[in-house]
């Protein structure tokens, strides 16, 4: 649609034309309202449609601040978990690496910062019987290998084979458990799952398991191998 755009001069011309009966001046096309809004937004530095590195940094900082006092999730209340989930979803929306499995950033040694997985947190156990030291995950997406590694006091670990299913999700087949870091136990065939990495960059990774759990990890060593 086009509409008349009359400035002060135009108003005078219109008035004279009505008196003399001469032809009215032709109207000039006006940009649609949406186009005007976008143009004006660009003048003020506003962006639409795509995320920026500044967006990512802001969302990461908000998430890290929220999970910092939660002791990997052990101290998280239902309200805390709900708030963290909202912040994770905001971070996922600004993920700049959509094909996370193909990104070299996914490989290396990651330290677990937060999870909702009760099998990891063991909230029902007394504190001395939980994994109290750092928990690491090593990923080698190129060769389809992974290892989860507890530290103090138990040093339990598990090896896994990874099979790509989508650009972000792998099937996980656990292959070998090590109890106290020494006693090897072959994993049963039923020990399997899926892991969907929904955000990754040089510092942070977010993955979701097939049982509804979420994992937030920070990069420790890009050269780490399973």
N, C-alpha and C positions, 0 to 999 in steps of 0.2 A: 504494500500500500504506500501511497505518497500523499503528503499533506502540504498545505501552504505554509511557508516559513516567511513571515513578514517582519522585516526590521523597521526601524523608524522611517527610513527613506521609502520603503515599500508602502507604508501606511499613507504617506503623503501622495504617492503616485496613484494609489487606489482612490483616494479622495478626489483627485483631479480628474481621473478617468470617469468617475461617476458623474462629474459635472459636464465634461465635454462629450461624453459618449464614446470616447476612443477605446481601443482594445486594452483589456487588462494585461499587466505584465505576466509572462509565463511563470508558473511556480517552479521551483528547483527541487529535485528529489531530496528527501531526507532519509538518513540511515534508519533501519528498523531499531526499535528501542533496545533490543537485546544487543545488537552490534554496537550501539552507542555506549551501553553499560560496560561491555567488554573493553571497548577502546578507552573509556575513562578509567576503568580498573587498571589497565596497563600503564596509564600515566601515573598512577599512584603506587605502582610496584606490586599490585595484587596479581596472583597466578591462579589459573583454573586448570583442572584436569590432570596435571602431572605433579608428582611430589618433587621436592628439592632436597638437597643434602641438609639444608637448615631444618626442614620439616622432620627429617629422620633424627637429627641430633636432638631436637626438642622432645620428640616422643621417647627416645631412648632415655634421656635424663629423667623424664617423669616416671617411666617404668622402673628404672634403677633406684630412684628415691623411694618408691613405694615398696619395693621388695627388700630393701636394705635391712630393715629391722625384723624381718620375718624368719630369720634363721633357716633359710632354704625352703620355708613353708611350714616348718614345725610349729611356729607361733602364730600362724595365720588363722584368723577367725573366718566364719562364712562371709562376713562383710568384707574382710580383707581380700579373700579370694575373688569375690565379685568385682571389687574395685580393680584388682590386678588384671583380671580377665578383660575388663573394658580397656585398660591401658595397652594390653597386648594386642587387642583387635585394632586399636588406633595405630600401633606400630606396624602391624601387618599390612594395613592399607597404604602405607608409604614405602613399602619394600621396593627398592630399586633393582633388586636381582630376582626377577620373576622365575627364571629357570635355575633354581637353587642347586639342583644336583650337578649341573654342568659348571657351576661357578667354582673356581679353585679356592674360594674363600671358605667353603664348607669343610675342607680337609684340615686335619691337625688335631691338637690336644685342646679340648674344651673343659672348662670347670663349671659344674652345676651351681647356679645361683638360686634357682627357685623351681619348685615342682609341686604339683598336686597329687603325685603318685604316692599312695599310702604304702605300697610295697617298698619304696625307697625311704620315705620319712619315718615309718614305723612309730607313729605317734602313740600307739598303745603300749609300747615298751618303755621301761625306765630309761632315762637318759644314758646311763653307762652302757646299755645294751644296744644302742643305736650306732650307726656310722657317724662319728662326731668330727672326723677330719674331712678334708676336701674330697669330693667325688668327681671323677674325671670321665670324660667320654672321648675316645680316639676314633676318628673317622678317616677312612681312605675310600672315597667314593669311586675313584678310578678303578681300583681293584676289588671293590665290593666287600670291604672288610670293616669291622668295628670292634671296639672293646670298651666295656664299662668297668671302671676300676675304683673301688673304695680305697680309702687310706685308713688311718688309725680309727679304731683299734683292730679291725678284722682283716683288712686288706683282701677282701673277696673281689673276684673279678669274673667276667663272662665274655667270651668271644662270640662273634656273630658274623654271618654272611648276609650281605645286602643285595637285593635284587631290585633294580629300578622298575617302577610301575607307571609313574607319570613324571612330569618335569620336576616335581617337588617331593614325591612320595616313594619310599622303598619298602619292599617286604623284608622283614627281619627274621632270620632263622638262627636262633641261638645254637651254638655247637659245643661249647666246652665251658664248664664252670670250674673255677679254682677257689677252694675254700681255704681261708687264711693265706692265700697266695701260694699254697703248696700242694694241696690235695686236689688232683684233677678228677672231675666227674663229667662224663659225657652227657650232654643235654638231650632230653627226649625229643622226638619228632614234633610233639605238640607244643614245644617251647618256641613259639613264634609270635610275630605281631607285625605291625606296620608303623612307620614313622614318616610324618609329613613335615618337612621343613618349610615354614611359612615366612620366615625372615632370616636373612643372613647378611652380614657385612664383615668388615675387618675386625670388629670388636665383639659383636653380639650375635647370638643365634636363638631363634625360637622354633621349637619343634612340637608337634602334637602326635600323641599315640592313638592307636585305634580303640583304646578303652576310655577315651575322653580326657586323658591326662595331658598336661602341658608342661613343657620344659624350657627354662630360660638359662642359657649358658654364655659364658664369656671366654674369649680366646686366650689360651695360655701359651701355646707354642704351635705356630703354623707348620713346623716340620715334624711334629709328633706323629708316630705311626702306631697302629693297633698292635 
